[in-house]
Amino acid sequence: MASVKVQGRAWRLKLGGIQVKVPVSLTAGTTVSLVYLEYALGLVPIGTEPKGMFGGGNRQILPAKVVSSANGISTIEITNSFNLMSDGLTMKQLPDKSFGVFEGYKALYYKGEE
């Protein structure tokens, strides 16, 4: 986000895509990658996914930047115009130690330091 003052009022402009929170301390300003996937295993009952989507589809590697980090929670902003999930979601740590957030048949993952 960028701050801009217009006629004495401060406005915050979002320049990229959505922001997500991850419960891990990351260094602000660093770049990371997030993975977007539709119909990943476990998100919908087997056999109800569209044809060709078993195990997931529409996989995208999304560029992102850590915009802030405090109290063990980092805010990551996707740096392109991705908008297929809601803004402001919070990821949870998964059993494999990666992080994920789920919205219906959509999933967004952060795999950790690269």
C-alpha positions in Angstrom: 0.0 0.0 0.0 1.1 3.5 -0.7 0.0 6.6 1.3 -1.0 9.7 -0.7 -2.2 13.1 0.7 -4.9 14.9 -1.2 -6.2 18.2 0.1 -4.9 17.4 3.6 -6.5 13.9 3.8 -4.3 10.8 3.8 -5.5 8.0 1.5 -4.0 4.5 1.3 -3.8 3.0 -2.2 -3.4 -0.7 -2.8 -1.1 -1.1 -5.7 -1.0 -4.9 -6.0 -3.4 -7.7 -5.4 -4.9 -9.0 -2.2 -3.1 -9.2 1.2 -3.0 -12.2 3.4 -1.7 -12.7 7.0 0.7 -15.5 7.8 1.4 -16.5 11.4 5.2 -16.4 11.1 7.8 -13.6 11.4 9.1 -12.7 8.0 11.4 -9.8 7.1 9.4 -6.8 5.8 10.4 -5.9 2.2 11.4 -9.4 1.2 9.8 -11.1 -1.8 8.1 -14.5 -1.5 6.0 -16.8 -3.7 2.5 -18.0 -3.0 0.7 -20.9 -4.7 -2.9 -20.6 -5.8 -4.8 -23.8 -6.5 -8.4 -24.7 -7.2 -10.0 -28.0 -6.2 -7.0 -29.2 -4.2 -7.6 -32.6 -2.5 -9.8 -32.3 0.5 -11.5 -29.0 -0.5 -14.5 -30.7 -2.1 -15.8 -34.3 -1.9 -14.1 -36.6 -4.4 -16.1 -36.9 -7.6 -17.7 -33.4 -7.3 -14.9 -31.5 -8.9 -15.2 -30.4 -12.5 -13.8 -32.8 -15.1 -10.0 -32.7 -15.3 -9.7 -31.0 -11.9 -9.1 -34.1 -9.7 -6.2 -33.3 -7.4 -6.3 -29.6 -8.3 -6.1 -27.3 -11.2 -5.6 -23.7 -12.3 -2.3 -23.6 -10.4 -0.6 -20.2 -10.3 2.7 -19.2 -8.7 2.0 -15.6 -7.4 4.7 -13.0 -6.7 4.3 -11.4 -3.3 6.1 -9.0 -0.9 6.1 -9.0 2.9 4.7 -5.5 3.7 4.8 -5.8 7.5 5.6 -8.1 10.3 4.7 -7.7 14.0 4.0 -10.0 16.9 4.7 -13.2 14.9 2.2 -12.3 12.1 3.4 -11.1 8.7 1.2 -9.4 6.1 2.0 -10.5 2.5 0.7 -8.5 -0.5 0.4 -10.2 -3.9 2.2 -7.9 -6.3 0.1 -8.5 -9.4 -3.6 -8.0 -10.0 -4.6 -11.5 -8.6 -8.1 -11.2 -7.1 -9.6 -14.7 -7.1 -9.8 -14.8 -3.3 -11.0 -12.3 -0.6 -8.6 -9.7 0.8 -7.4 -9.9 4.3 -7.6 -13.7 4.9 -5.4 -15.3 7.6 -3.4 -18.5 6.8 -3.1 -21.4 9.3 -0.1 -23.7 9.7 -0.7 -27.1 8.0 0.6 -30.5 9.2 3.5 -30.3 6.7 4.6 -27.0 8.3 3.5 -24.9 5.3 0.7 -22.4 5.6 -2.6 -22.2 3.8 -6.0 -20.5 3.6 -9.1 -21.9 2.0 -12.2 -20.3 0.5 -14.7 -22.7 -1.0 -12.9 -24.7 -3.7 -9.9 -22.2 -3.7 -6.6 -22.5 -1.8 -3.7 -20.2 -1.3 -0.4 -21.6 0.1 2.9 -20.3 1.5 5.5 -23.0 1.6 8.0 -21.1 3.7 11.4 -19.7 3.1 12.7 -20.4 -0.4 
